[in-house]
Amino acid sequence: MRALLVEKSEDGAPQASVQYIDESRLPEGEVTVAVEYSTLNYKDGLCIGPGGGLVRNYPHVPGIDFAGTVETSDDSRFRPGDKVVLTGWRVGEAHWGGYAQKARVKADWLVPLPDGLDTRQAMAVGTAGLTAMLAVMALEDHGLTPEQAPVLVTGASGGVGSVAIALLARLGHEVAAVTGRPENADYLKDLGATEIVARDELAEPSRKPLEGERWSGCVDAVAGAILGRALKQMKYGTSVAAVGLAGGAAIEGALITPFLLRGVNLLGIDSVLQPYDNRRRAWDRIARDLPLEKLETMVETARLEDLPELGARILKGQVKGRVIVDVNA
């Protein structure tokens, strides 16, 4: 089978290349899947790149997402021919992942492909889209309704941000999209954003304990100073769903005042170890609520051979929307 294999070079630096490897090298697991599509995420860039990132054992097959068809199964929940999706569980980091024509994993890590999605669409969603849906669900669970407006989405041109905008717009919300790339304004408006906020407006930390109330909810993929500013601008009793840290792990300029004086909630969103039932709930919501015609506008398709270059680009913030990897191309 063909796979993108990351190995240590003579100087100790990881090096990725497409190779033919024997299926017998696949790790242990109850289910073997014939992979049809994978996708590209920020974590994949870390696993492919020269820094080595999240990988501890080499050789390694990255790819934190995949969708395909069950080939063999020792678990009664899955039978040959079933369509399945995998995201998370440190697959592609600690366990061989989806950048290969076959993958072998634990049955508990798989989710049946929901009705209304094919495997290509599932990977156009991928971890980024699942994370966006989990964030929207968390905001809804904490009281967000379309009558409140607008919802702020940071890192709007990225995978999570793009899907979050499309979902929120379809659900009837007004969406303000934060981007540092003004050339992406039309793309974001096509997804459903009603307002474009220049990143510079939020990029500088503020010493004020609170700012004017602007946002009824927020999906934040950036953290850093932008999250610090967003928290101070939230309306009373609203919530921020924190999904990423592209701007750093700290919340710069943050004070406790938004939580104490405005009752703001900061909701941490994890997609890696998400319980099975909520994972199924999220995928069912994606199949029902995500506008598939909008999904197609945020997608580009790549081959295994393209991944080293794309992995470097995503780490620099140079990838817009979603990248689907056709592992059989």
VENRAMO-V882616 format. One record per helix or strand. SS is the DSSP state (H for helix, E for strand). FROM is the first residue (numbers start at 1). TO is the last residue. If there is no record, write none. Layout:
ss | from | to
SS | FROM | TO
SS | FROM | TO
This chain:
ss | from | to
E | 2 | 8
E | 14 | 20
H | 23 | 25
E | 31 | 39
H | 42 | 48
E | 60 | 61
E | 65 | 73
E | 83 | 87
E | 91 | 91
E | 95 | 95
E | 100 | 100
E | 102 | 105
H | 107 | 109
E | 110 | 112
H | 119 | 141
E | 151 | 153
H | 159 | 170
E | 175 | 179
H | 182 | 191
E | 195 | 198
H | 199 | 201
E | 215 | 220
H | 224 | 232
E | 234 | 242
H | 257 | 261
E | 265 | 268
H | 276 | 289
H | 292 | 297
E | 299 | 302
H | 304 | 315
E | 322 | 326
